[in-house]
Amino acid sequence: MDPKTADDDLLRDAVQRNCALVLSLPSEGMVRHYKSRFLQEGEGGTSFVVESASNERPLIDACIANGNLAGISFKAGDQKVVFASRIIRRIPEMRISADVVVEALELTRPSEIKAIQRRSTYRVRVVPESDLSVRVWRLNLRATLGERPMLSQEITSTLTDLSCGGLGVILQGEDGQPPKISTEDRLRLQLAYRADKHLLIEGRLRPSTGQLLEGGRIRTGISFKKLESDLEGRQIYTQLTRLVGELQREEVRRMRLGLMSA
């Protein structure tokens, strides 16, 4: 199926099911977000209707007058669908049942829709007090994970976040240059925690996630090799799940303490 047709089908299905959505409106250099829902298709299938943010009539009228685009986002299974659309008109009263009348907005059908895969695993931010670190080496094609790697194959790394499916790192090159690494490289990851525990995991760079920083550093993500395919992998996955759960609880605790302090 053509990707554009598939994305159009996501929108059509969401409208038919009156899915919840987030309506985003530009306002004085900022973007304000409002909960809404799809109501129905417009005439001829060239537009659609959503519930309006009734307490923002002046802002909405200004968007209509100026031709500003509104943002729409909604969930479709494991995807987040986003697009921009122009508001055609505000409908002061729209009857959706015998007893319910709401204010609504009619918007143009978008020319481009993006469906983004949402994370299936929780990603926790790593802070210094987590006592968690990672070492990264490039692996030869025929090397096994347990082999002792050469010093020259190690890439200086700083762990930034962790999930059961991968991790975020900042990789440091030599002499102010970016590290010599690509998405084709096998990577040996040694995740250390609690001073005396470590996990060995194979991974690869995620495509199109690199961000070049100062001093030849790159902020990027590394995906773990599928772990559920054998007993050893499942044991590692279990330990990762336990570790991420502990870090998540610590993250929530820090957040609560911060709120209490504020």
N, C-alpha and C positions, 0 to 999 in steps of 0.2 A: 504494500500500500504506500502511496505517495505520502511523505512526512507531513506536507501541508494539509492533505485530506484527513490524516489521522488527528492532527491538532484541531482542525475544524470540528471533527466528530466529538472531541473532548468538550469543546465549548457547547455544541448542540446538546449533548447529553446532560451537561451541567444545567443548562437553561431548562430543559424538560423536567429535571428532577428538583428544580428550585433550590439548587445548592447554595450554601453559605459562601460569602466572598468578602474580601476586603476592598473597599473603595478608597483610592488614594487621590487627594486633590492638592494641587500646588497652591501655596499661600505665602506671599511675602518672602520668597526665597527658601521656604521650607515645604515639606510635604506632610499633610495631615491624613491620618488613616481612620476609616470608619467601617464598622461592621455592617454588612448588608446581605442581600440574597438576590438571586435571579428570580424574575417573575414570569416573563414570557418572551417569545420571539416577537420581533417587530413586523410590520407589514412587508411582505415580499422577501423576508429573510435577510434583508440588508441591515437590520438593526436588532437590538434586544433591549429589554427593559429590566431595570433593577430597582430595588427599594432605595429611596433617597435618604440622605442624612438631613432630616427635616429641620434640625436646629442650625443648619449651615446654609440657609437660603441665599443670603447676600453673596457668600463665597461661590456657591454654585452658579448663581446668575452672572457673576463676574467671569467665571470660567466659560460659560456659554457665549457671553458677549465678546470675549477676547479670543475665542477659539482654542483655549487651552486644552491639552490632552489630560484625561483622567487615567489613573492606573487601576487595573483590575487584577486580582490574584485569587486563586482558589485551589483547593486540593482535589486531586483525582487519583485515588488509590495511593501508590507510592510516588506520585509526581506532584510537583507544584506548578501550576499553569499561570503564566503572567502575560499581560499585554497592555497596550495603551490604546485608548479610544476617545473619540470626541463626543461630548455631550450635545445631543441635538436639542433637547428641550426638557424642561421640568414639568411633570404632570402633577398638579396640585392634589387631585383626588383620583385614585384608581381603585376600583372595587375588585377585590380578589376573592371574596366570598359574600354570602348574603349578609354577614354581620361585620365584615372587616373591610375598611377603606384605608389605603396608605398613600403617602406621597411617593412618587416614582420618578425615575429618570430614564429617558430613552437615549441610547448611545449607538454610534455607528459600529457596524461589525468590523473588527480589526483586520488590517492587511497582513499582520504578522503576529503569530502566537508562539510563545516559547514554553515548552514543557521541560521542567528541570527535575531530575531524579533527586528525591529527598534521601537523606541519610537513613540507613536501616539500623545503625548502631549509635548509641550515645557517645559523643566526643567530649572528653573532660579536659580542661585546661590544666597544664602542669605548672606548678609554682615551686619556688625554691624549697619550701618546707615539705614538699611531697617526697623528698629523698628518692627521686626517680631520675634515671639518666639513660642515655642510649649511646652505643658506639656503632659506627657504620663502616663496613668494608665492601669494596667491589669483589665479587666472586668470579673466578674463572668458570667457563661453561661446564667443565667436567669436575670441578671441585665439589666436595660434599660440604654440607653445612658445618659438620663437626671438625673439619680440618682447621689447623691453626693457620690463620691468614698472615700474609707478609705485612710488615709495617707500612710499606709503601702503598698498600691497597686501602689503608684506612683514610676516611674522610672526616675531618673535624666536624662535629655536629653538636647541636643544642636541641634538646627535646622541648617542644612547645605544647603539644596536646596528644591525647591518646584515646583510641577506641579499640573495640575488639576486631575491627577490620583494618586498622592501619594507624599511622601516627603522623604528626606534623613536626617538621624539623627546620632548623636553620643550618645550612651546610656552608662551611668555610673553605675557600680555595687557598692556594699558596701565592705569596707575593702580591696580594691584592687582586688576584684574578679569580673568576668563578671556578668552582671545582669541575674537574673533567668527569662528567657523569651524564648518562642519558637514560631514557626510558627502556632501552634494550638491555641495560646492565642488570645482572643478578646482584642482589645486595644481601649481605650477611648482617643481621641486626642483633645486637646483644643488649637486651633491656635489663637493667640492673635496678633492684629495689630492696629496701630493708637491709642495706649494707652487705648481706651475705647471700642474696638470692638473685638469680638471673635467668632469663629466657632467651634461647636462640631461635630466631625466626628468619625465614627468607622473605624478601620483599622486592618490590620494584617501584621506581618513581611513578607517581600518577601523571598522566599526560596533561599538559596545558595548565599546570597549577603553580609553576615557578614564578616567584617575584624577586627581581634583582634588588638587593640592598647595597648599602655602602660597603666598601672594603672587600669586594669580591664575594660577598655572602649571598646565598639564595634561600628564600623562605619557600618551602615546598612540602608536598605530602608524599608519603610512601605507603603503598598498599601491601598488606601481608599476603603471602601465598595462601591459597585455600587450605584451611587447617582441618576441616571436618572430614577429610578423605581417608585418614588413617588414625590408629589409636594414639600415637604420639601427638599428632596434630590436635586431636580432640582434647587430650590432657592439657596441652598448651592453651587451647581456647578456653578451657574451664578456668585455668589460672588467670588468664587475661580478664575473663568476665568478673571474677572475684576482685581482681585488682582495680578495674575500672569502677566497679560498684563502690569500693571503699573510697576511691578518689572522688566519686560523685557525692557521696555522703559528706565528705570533708568540704567539698565545694559549697554544698547547701549550708553547712554549719557556718562557714566563713561569711556567706551571704547574709545569714540571719544575724550574726554578730555585727556585721557592718550596718545593717538596718537598725539594730538596737542602739548602736553607738550614735548613728545619725539622729 
